[in-house]
Amino acid sequence: MTQNNALDSQWLIVSDLDGTLLDHYDYSHAPVDSLLRQLELQRVPVILNTSKTSAEIRELRRELHNHHPFISENGSAIFIPAGYFAEKPVNARESDGHWVIEPGFTRDRLLDYLRGDAQQFGAPYLSFATASTDDIVAATGLSAAQAQSAQQRSYSEPLLWRGSDEEREAFCRRAADAGLKTLQGGRFLHLLGPTDKGAATRTLLECYRRDRGIEYRLIAAGDSANDLDMLEVADIAVIVRAPDRAPPEIAATPQRRVLKSTEFGPAGWKEVIQPLFPSD
Ligand SMILES: [Mg+2]
């Protein structure tokens, strides 16, 4: 089967979920369903790469009929279905039918850090660890069951910031000094280990290249600042417009095309990506 017509290469698509493949408000993916089926037929893997947890992503992968590797909690863990590649990557452990590579830190380590930081500097934020499911439902619009999946975090802690911008900047500086990373998503400030969506994308891309013995080229799609690391490693960076804020800025280079949607969320994803993969 030819891979695609508009793009003369073997392509991988790596995509953010909230506000990108899923609607910012109602989390619908209906606008992309037929295109996702088409990409599957054209053998273009779509890799979900999100701040969400593996529990949340597994549920969505079932809905989206997606059987490919995925990246959880902003690059903290890479889940590869066992047997997807001929060999298990050397640095992966096996867990629950997946080969898991973990560039991130454990959540316990992050919560220890937060406790220490709060004792000295206070905690002007709502953390998932201390929030009730009702608090998370109110902050996100998720259902109670979805909010519970969102609370099953292994490698990162989302903070709903309630303090000033100055306090947030100081918090981020202290975290960086402690070897941690902070990323601003659509709703939350995420605290995590020394990784990001781009670093994890590179690691997974290398797994594909090694396994298949061919060069892959990469399309990355996102709508927020925490997607920039992922957009920067792509050959084609797709900026999906969000209804509630300005899109992240990334410059085109001789190696990188930048395409911006005019429509929001999944409609924007389809608008930009569909013309790259004509279905004949
Ligand atoms: Mg997003």
Residues whose N, C-alpha, C, O or C-beta is under 5 A from the ligand:
A	BS01	MG	D16 L17 D18 G19 T20 G186 D223 S224
